[in-house]
Amino acid sequence: MKIIPRDVPPRAAWALEQAGIHPLLARLYAARGIHGKDELDDGLARLHAPATLKGTAEAAALLADAIARDARICIVADYDCDGATACAVAVRGLRLLGARDVTYLVPDRVADGYGLTPPIAKRVKALGADVLVTVDNGIASVEGVAAARALGLEVLVTDHHLPGAELPGDAVIVNPNQPGCDFESKSLAGVGVMFYVLLALRAELRARGVFTGESQPRLDGLLPLVALGTVADVVKLDTNNRRLVAQGLKRIRAGGSPCGLSSLFAAAGRRAQHANTFDFGFALGPRINAAGRLADMTIGIECLLTDDAARADELARTLEGINRERREIESGMREQAMEVAEMLFEEGDTPPAAICVFDPDFHEGVVGIVASRIKDKLHRPCFVFAASQAPGREHELKGSGRSIAGFHLRDALDLVAKRHPGVLLRFGGHAMAAGCTIAEEHFDVFEQALNEVAQEWLDAATLQRRLQTDGPLAPEYRRADVVDTLHDAVWGQGFAPPLFSEEVEVVSQRLVGEKHLAVKLRHQGQPVDGIWFGRTELLPSRVKIAFRLDADEWQGVRRVRFLLEGAEA
C-alpha cells in the first residue's frame, strides 16, 4: 500500500479560513476542490433548478393530470435503500400534493429480478392502477414499459442509472444521465430524482391555481429520506448532493424526521440528534438493505412510511433481526469467497486484473457486499455470482460487481457484451457498482472476458493500492470537540471523510476479540489509543499509518482515539 497525501491549494485554504471556516476544515475542503465559502452554502435556494432536469415538466403535467382526475398511481420501486427511500418519498410526496390513491409494488429480488418487467407491469395493472411510476429503476426496462403501455397504463420513469443503447418508448423519462439532459448534477440518486419530480409537480400545481405560494405543502420534510438514500447508494456527493444531504441531516438532528427513521436510529444504537453521514452509510442503510437482500423490502418501505411510532419501532426491530442474519450469512460467505479468490493466484504473486467468484452455495442477496469486501482486500474489480433461485431460471447466475478507481464497471460489461454476444443475459449499473446475469455454462467465458478488459484498461499504477490522505494531524486538533466538528460535516463518495497519515511509534499492541488490533501509540510525542478493526497482523515499532479521528466514552469521559485504516509497507 502507498499512502499519498492530498495536495492542499494554499490560496483556497487561506480564503476559506479568512471566510470564517475552521482552519482544519478549510484545509480539508481545499484539498477536495472547494475554492470559496459559497460552495459550502447548503441553502435550499442554492439547489439546481428542477426545470433544468430533462423530463420534469412533462412528468409534472402527467402527475398533475392524474391527481386532477383522481387516477390511481402505483410506484414500482427497487429493492435497495435508494429504491426504498425513493418509494417512500414518492408515496408521501404525492399524497401531500393531493393524490388520494397511491400504492406501491416492489419486485422480489429472487422471484422477480430487477426493475420493471412485463410480469410486474401485469401486476400493476391488476392492482387497478392507471399510472405507473418507477423509482430508482426503469431506464433499462424497454420491454416492461412496452408491456405497461400495451395494458393502457401511463408510464413515468424516474431513474438515475446509465441508459443502454435503447430507451423505453412512449413514456415520460426523468433521468439526469439520459441523452440531452443538461442537469448539472449527474450523480443525483434515485431518491433525489423523485424529489425533483415532486418539486416540479408542486410548481405545476401552483401554475394551475391548485396552490398558492402560501398554501402549498412543504416538501422539506422529505429531505431526511432523500439524504439517507443519497448516502446509502454511494453516489458522488457533488455540491448539489451535499446540499440535499446537509438539509436532511439538519432536520434529523432537530427531530424533524419520519418516526421510522427515529426508530431505525434507536435500533442501531445511534443518536438522531447527532446524526451524520456515517450513520446513513453504515447503520441505517444496511438495515433497510437487509430487507431487500434476505426478506421483503416492503418491510423497509413500510418502516419509512408509517406515522405510528409503535409500528415503526416494531418494523425497525424486525429490520434489526434481518440485518443480524445478513451479517451471519455474509461472514461465512465472505470467508468462503475469499478462499476461492485466493486460489486464482499463487501466494506471493499478484492477483489477476479482475476477480470472478462463484459457488453453488452462495446467497444471491449478499453477493454485492461480499464483492465489495474482496475488492477492498485485493484491490481488484470483483464480481461474485450466486445461482438464481427464481423458478425456471436455476441455470442462471446472478452477479454483483464492485470496482476500483479507473475501471468503469458498467462500461466494461458493455464491452464484454459486444465482444461475446449472448453471454450477458442482462446487465446494468454504474462506474463503481454493477450487476449482471449469465448462464452458468458461460461463467468461464465471462471471467476470461472481464479479465481481458481489465488487463487492457488497468496499468500497474492503477492496480497498486493507493490511499489518499490529508497528511499529518496537528496535535492541537486531537480533541473531542474537533471530532464533533468533523463528524457534523457532510462526507461521502467523491468527498472523502478526513483521513490523516504520519509516522508514529507503536508502544504496545494486542488482539481484541481475536480479530481487531488495539494499539497504544505515541503521536508527536504524546500518547493516544487506537484500534484497527479487522486486522490481526502486528505492526512494526515505527510505522506510517493512515487513521481517522474518533472519540469514545468511558465513565462519562470522552477520549480521542485513532481508527487505523492503513499502514505503508
Stockholm file with secondary structure:
# STOCKHOLM 1.0

chainA/1-569         MKIIPRDVPPRAAWALEQAGIHPLLARLYAARGIHGKDELDDGLARLHAPATLKGTAEAAALLADAIARDARICIVADYDCDGATACAVAVRGLRLLGARDVTYLVPDRVADGYGLTPPIAKRVKALGADVLVTVDNGIASVEGVAAARALGLEVLVTDHHLPGAELPGDAVIVNPNQPGCDFESKSLAGVGVMFYVLLALRAELRARGVFTGESQPRLDGLLPLVALGTVADVVKLDTNNRRLVAQGLKRIRAGGSPCGLSSLFAAAGRRAQHANTFDFGFALGPRINAAGRLADMTIGIECLLTDDAARADELARTLEGINRERREIESGMREQAMEVAEMLFEEGDTPPAAICVFDPDFHEGVVGIVASRIKDKLHRPCFVFAASQAPGREHELKGSGRSIAGFHLRDALDLVAKRHPGVLLRFGGHAMAAGCTIAEEHFDVFEQALNEVAQEWLDAATLQRRLQTDGPLAPEYRRADVVDTLHDAVWGQGFAPPLFSEEVEVVSQRLVGEKHLAVKLRHQGQPVDGIWFGRTELLPSRVKIAFRLDADEWQGVRRVRFLLEGAEA
#=GR chainA/1-569 SS CEEEECCCCHHHHHHHHHTTCCHHHHHHHHHTTCCSGGGGCCCGGGSCCGGGSTTHHHHHHHHHHHHHTTCCEEEECCSSHHHHHHHHHHHHHHHHTTCSCEEEECCCTTTTCSSCCHHHHHHHHHTTCSEEEEESCCTTCHHHHHHHHHTTCEEEEECCSCCCSSCCSSSEEECTTSTTCCCSCTTCCHHHHHHHHHHHHHHHHHHTTSCCTTTSCCCGGGHHHHHHHHHHTTCCCCHHHHHHHHHHHHHHHTTCSCHHHHHHHHHTTCCGGGCCHHHIIIIIHHHHHHHHHHSCTHHHHHHHHCCCHHHHHHHHHHHHHHHHHHHHHHHHHHHHHHHHHHTTSCTTSCCCSSEEEECTTCCGGGHHHHHHHHHHHHCSCEEEEEECCSTTCTTEEEEEEECCTTCCHHHHHHHHHHHSTTTEEEEEECSSEEEEEEEGGGHHHHHHHHHHHHHHHCCHHHHSCEEEECCCCCGGGCSHHHHHHHHHSCCBTTBCCCCEEEEEEEEEEEEETTTEEEEEEEETTEEEEEEEETCCSCCCSEEEEEEEEEEEEETTEEEEEEEEEEECC
#=GC SS_cons         CEEEECCCCHHHHHHHHHTTCCHHHHHHHHHTTCCSGGGGCCCGGGSCCGGGSTTHHHHHHHHHHHHHTTCCEEEECCSSHHHHHHHHHHHHHHHHTTCSCEEEECCCTTTTCSSCCHHHHHHHHHTTCSEEEEESCCTTCHHHHHHHHHTTCEEEEECCSCCCSSCCSSSEEECTTSTTCCCSCTTCCHHHHHHHHHHHHHHHHHHTTSCCTTTSCCCGGGHHHHHHHHHHTTCCCCHHHHHHHHHHHHHHHTTCSCHHHHHHHHHTTCCGGGCCHHHIIIIIHHHHHHHHHHSCTHHHHHHHHCCCHHHHHHHHHHHHHHHHHHHHHHHHHHHHHHHHHHTTSCTTSCCCSSEEEECTTCCGGGHHHHHHHHHHHHCSCEEEEEECCSTTCTTEEEEEEECCTTCCHHHHHHHHHHHSTTTEEEEEECSSEEEEEEEGGGHHHHHHHHHHHHHHHCCHHHHSCEEEECCCCCGGGCSHHHHHHHHHSCCBTTBCCCCEEEEEEEEEEEEETTTEEEEEEEETTEEEEEEEETCCSCCCSEEEEEEEEEEEEETTEEEEEEEEEEECC
//
